[in-house]
Amino acid sequence: MSFIDLENSALIEKIKPDAVQIGRFLSRSLKDLKTAKANLNIDEEWAYAIAYHAMLRAGRALLLAEGYRSKGKDQHKTIILAAKESLGEKFGLLLNNFDRMRRKRHEFIYESFKPIPFSEAETALTTAAELVKKVIDIVQTKSPQTRLFK
């Protein structure tokens, strides 16, 4: 779905990119990755959820760097659709994994009876780290003034 389609569907709105805000989302993504890794041996389900949130924050930063922000309901899904538009088919598998993680994290939060195996949480961390790194590279290429804030 193109940015124009997302905008016409009232899922995103045009904004002026804010390098400070983008940098803070990216910094928080990196912190979320560290937190997820630290929690993996304590609680694999929460590690999975935190890894997903690292991806979500990176996706939000990417959308902001494109000059948009999500709005309305289903913002997590909107961020994934926008990331697919921004990153393209080359990253289709990675973004499909992001969407699968969205659904699984939703089940964990709202239907807490479905466990997430350790190996799946471990894979989620790898997937999240790959997406966050890619988004940081793209955002810093698009907006060199974007710095990561602590």
SULQUIWO-V302435 format. One record per run of one state. SS is the DSSP state (~ for helix, > for strand, _ for the rest). FROM is the first residue (numbers start at 1). TO is the last residue. If there is no record, write none. Layout:
[[SS & FROM & TO] [SS & FROM & TO]]
This chain:
[[_ & 1 & 2] [~ & 3 & 8] [_ & 9 & 11] [> & 12 & 14] [_ & 15 & 18] [~ & 19 & 39] [_ & 40 & 43] [~ & 44 & 65] [_ & 66 & 67] [> & 68 & 70] [_ & 71 & 74] [~ & 75 & 87] [_ & 88 & 88] [~ & 89 & 110] [_ & 111 & 117] [~ & 118 & 142] [_ & 143 & 150]]
